[in-house]
Amino acid sequence: MTETQRRGEESPLQTDRGTTTINDAVVTSIASTAVQEVSGAEPEVDTGRGGGSIPGDNSPTMGELFNRVTGSSRGSRGVSVEVGETQATVDLTVTVPYGRSIPEVTQAMRDNVIQRVEKLTGLEVTEVNITVKDVFFPEQ
């Protein structure tokens, strides 16, 4: 039973006049953007380099630059969602900047993802699970 149902309210997505369905891709885009809004955090992007990069080389590939600029779905890697009729769960794999408190950054990400997804879609976010895959050293 959702929070909305417990309060005796109807879901904004299911009304007597019709049903609104939110695709996974919509929630993925919103969650990815919400993560990026948290200062210094970003969803993990699989470069496909398989660990073959030069040690210390944190420069993005041309594909990564293109995806960041265009907002391509490839830039949404690291965000996995499951969307039901009225609820959604989000799984994130992220990198955080060295020197930042991981619990503080992940809580800020979790709060922002929940707020953005719920406000923009009307879905209830039941979980935001976060895996911190790596830390990075911000360029100065």
C-alpha positions in Angstrom: 0.0 0.0 0.0 1.5 3.4 -1.0 1.6 6.5 1.2 -1.0 8.0 -1.1 -3.4 5.1 -0.6 -2.8 5.1 3.2 -3.9 8.7 3.3 -7.0 7.8 1.2 -5.9 9.9 -1.7 -6.1 8.9 -5.4 -2.9 8.7 -7.3 -2.4 11.7 -9.6 -1.5 9.1 -12.3 -4.7 7.0 -12.0 -7.9 9.0 -12.1 -11.5 8.3 -13.0 -10.8 10.1 -16.3 -7.8 8.0 -17.4 -4.4 6.7 -16.5 -1.0 8.2 -17.1 2.0 5.9 -17.7 5.5 7.0 -17.0 8.2 5.2 -19.0 11.4 4.0 -17.3 13.5 6.3 -19.6 11.7 9.4 -18.1 12.5 8.4 -14.6 16.1 7.5 -15.6 16.6 11.0 -17.1 15.2 12.8 -14.1 17.2 10.7 -11.6 20.4 11.2 -13.7 19.9 15.0 -13.7 19.0 15.0 -10.0 22.3 13.3 -9.2 24.3 15.8 -11.3 22.6 18.6 -9.4 24.3 17.5 -6.2 27.5 19.4 -6.2 30.4 17.2 -7.3 28.5 14.0 -7.8 27.9 12.2 -11.1 26.5 8.9 -12.3 29.2 6.4 -13.2 29.8 6.2 -16.9 31.1 2.9 -18.3 33.9 4.0 -20.6 34.3 0.6 -22.1 38.0 0.9 -21.6 38.0 -2.1 -19.2 40.7 -0.7 -17.0 43.0 -0.2 -19.9 43.4 3.6 -19.4 46.6 5.2 -18.4 46.9 5.5 -14.6 46.0 9.0 -13.6 44.2 9.7 -16.9 40.8 10.9 -15.9 40.0 12.7 -19.1 36.7 11.9 -20.7 36.5 10.1 -24.0 35.0 11.9 -26.9 31.9 9.8 -26.5 31.6 10.8 -22.9 32.0 14.5 -23.8 29.3 14.1 -26.5 26.9 12.4 -24.2 27.4 15.0 -21.5 26.7 17.8 -24.0 23.8 16.2 -25.7 22.2 14.6 -22.7 22.2 11.3 -24.6 20.9 8.2 -22.8 24.4 6.8 -22.8 25.1 9.5 -20.1 22.4 7.8 -18.0 24.5 4.7 -17.3 24.8 4.2 -13.6 21.0 4.8 -13.2 18.7 1.9 -13.2 15.0 2.3 -12.5 11.9 0.1 -12.0 8.7 1.9 -12.6 5.3 0.5 -11.7 1.8 2.1 -12.0 2.3 4.4 -9.0 5.7 3.7 -7.6 9.4 3.7 -8.7 12.7 2.4 -7.3 16.0 3.8 -8.4 19.5 2.2 -8.3 22.5 4.5 -8.7 26.1 3.7 -9.3 28.1 6.9 -8.8 31.5 8.4 -8.3 32.1 11.1 -5.7 34.9 13.7 -5.4 37.7 12.9 -3.1 37.5 14.7 0.2 33.7 14.9 0.3 31.8 12.9 3.0 30.3 9.9 1.2 27.4 9.6 3.6 26.6 13.3 3.2 26.9 13.2 -0.6 24.8 10.1 -1.0 22.1 11.4 1.3 21.9 14.6 -0.7 21.7 12.6 -3.9 19.0 10.3 -2.4 16.9 13.3 -1.2 17.2 15.1 -4.5 16.3 12.1 -6.6 13.2 11.4 -4.5 12.1 15.0 -4.5 12.6 15.5 -8.3 11.1 12.2 -9.4 8.1 12.5 -7.1 7.4 16.2 -8.0 7.9 15.8 -11.7 6.2 12.4 -12.3 3.7 11.9 -9.5 5.2 8.5 -8.7 6.1 7.5 -5.2 9.8 6.7 -4.9 10.0 3.7 -2.5 13.8 3.2 -2.6 17.0 4.9 -3.9 19.9 2.5 -3.6 23.3 3.9 -4.1 26.6 2.1 -4.9 29.7 4.3 -4.7 32.0 2.8 -7.3 34.9 5.2 -7.1 36.2 8.6 -6.0 37.7 11.1 -8.4 40.1 13.9 -7.9 38.5 17.1 -9.2 40.6 19.1 -11.7 41.8 22.4 -10.3 
